Amino acid sequence: MTQMPTCGALAPAPARTRGRASHTARSFEFVGPGDAARPGLETFIADAFQASYGARVSHFCDMLVGTRSADGGWTAALGYSLAAAGPTFLEQYLDGPLDAEIGARLGRPVTRDQVVEVGNLAASSPGEARALIVHATGLLYELGLHIVAFTATASLLNSFGRLRLHPQLLAPADPLRLPGGGCEWGSYYDTHPHVMFGDIRYGYEKLARLASREASPAV
């Protein structure tokens, strides 16, 4: 199976799904390998990237998390893979191991069991993407992980900015480092994506403070 650089990219869902959940309750679902819901969620992700970039996605993270609207349709998805489980996709863009590259930026040792790669991010709207990012940040924090790494387009960085999160730059996502030069990825690399990383605890606490302020009654 050819691996595709889906990690961290934000792809709008196909037009037929857009806007369905903007005013409905969300439910989150964890979908692992072999789960009955896995094919449908993978199709949602693949369709989104095909519609946005003409990409042919065939690589998916080990664990997927999806958002369903009240009518049961998928409205957002992302995946994550633990760096301790093996090489990550985005390490193809780097000169060295992911943990070593992050450690060099931070000026302190970082171990692979502290790091998680997030990818396969697709959503029917920017709001759905942000809601899932918030949910996933809490999940990764509860799992005891310290650092998240992902590949970001300008659209994804805009979603983080609206959440007042500011990940750090690690490296350009250069398609020439991939087998085949990323030729199966359509126009994705025209967006000039970059490999980014962020502190999960910082993000979790920042989002918790933001949620607390928004929930506080006006004085």
Secondary structure as the mmCIF struct_conf table of DSSP 4:
data_model
#
loop_
_struct_conf.conf_type_id
_struct_conf.id
_struct_conf.beg_label_comp_id
_struct_conf.beg_label_asym_id
_struct_conf.beg_label_seq_id
_struct_conf.end_label_comp_id
_struct_conf.end_label_asym_id
_struct_conf.end_label_seq_id
TURN_TY1_P TURN_TY1_P1 CYS A 7 GLY A 8
STRN STRN1 ALA A 11 PRO A 12
HELX_LH_PP_P HELX_LH_PP_P1 ALA A 13 PRO A 14
HELX_RH_3T_P HELX_RH_3T_P1 ALA A 15 THR A 17
TURN_TY1_P TURN_TY1_P2 ARG A 18 HIS A 23
BEND BEND1 THR A 24 THR A 24
STRN STRN2 SER A 27 VAL A 31
TURN_TY1_P TURN_TY1_P3 PRO A 33 GLY A 34
TURN_TY1_P TURN_TY1_P4 ALA A 36 ALA A 37
HELX_RH_AL_P HELX_RH_AL_P1 ARG A 38 TYR A 53
BEND BEND2 ASP A 62 ASP A 62
STRN STRN3 MET A 63 ARG A 68
TURN_TY1_P TURN_TY1_P5 ALA A 70 ASP A 71
BEND BEND3 GLY A 72 GLY A 72
STRN STRN4 TRP A 74 LEU A 82
HELX_RH_3T_P HELX_RH_3T_P2 ALA A 83 ALA A 85
BEND BEND4 GLY A 86 GLY A 86
HELX_RH_3T_P HELX_RH_3T_P3 PHE A 89 TYR A 93
BEND BEND5 LEU A 94 GLY A 96
HELX_RH_AL_P HELX_RH_AL_P2 LEU A 98 LEU A 106
TURN_TY1_P TURN_TY1_P6 GLY A 107 GLY A 107
BEND BEND6 ARG A 108 ARG A 108
HELX_RH_3T_P HELX_RH_3T_P4 ARG A 112 GLN A 114
STRN STRN5 VAL A 115 ALA A 123
BEND BEND7 SER A 124 SER A 125
HELX_RH_AL_P HELX_RH_AL_P3 PRO A 126 GLU A 142
TURN_TY1_P TURN_TY1_P7 LEU A 143 GLY A 144
STRN STRN6 ILE A 147 ALA A 152
HELX_RH_AL_P HELX_RH_AL_P4 ALA A 154 ARG A 162
TURN_TY1_P TURN_TY1_P8 LEU A 163 ARG A 164
HELX_LH_PP_P HELX_LH_PP_P2 PRO A 167 PRO A 167
STRN STRN7 GLN A 168 PRO A 172
HELX_RH_3T_P HELX_RH_3T_P5 PRO A 175 ARG A 177
BEND BEND8 LEU A 178 LEU A 178
HELX_RH_3T_P HELX_RH_3T_P6 PRO A 179 TRP A 185
TURN_TY1_P TURN_TY1_P9 GLY A 186 SER A 187
HELX_RH_3T_P HELX_RH_3T_P7 TYR A 188 THR A 191
STRN STRN8 HIS A 194 ASP A 199
HELX_RH_AL_P HELX_RH_AL_P5 ILE A 200 ALA A 215
BEND BEND9 SER A 216 SER A 216
HELX_LH_PP_P HELX_LH_PP_P3 PRO A 217 ALA A 218
#
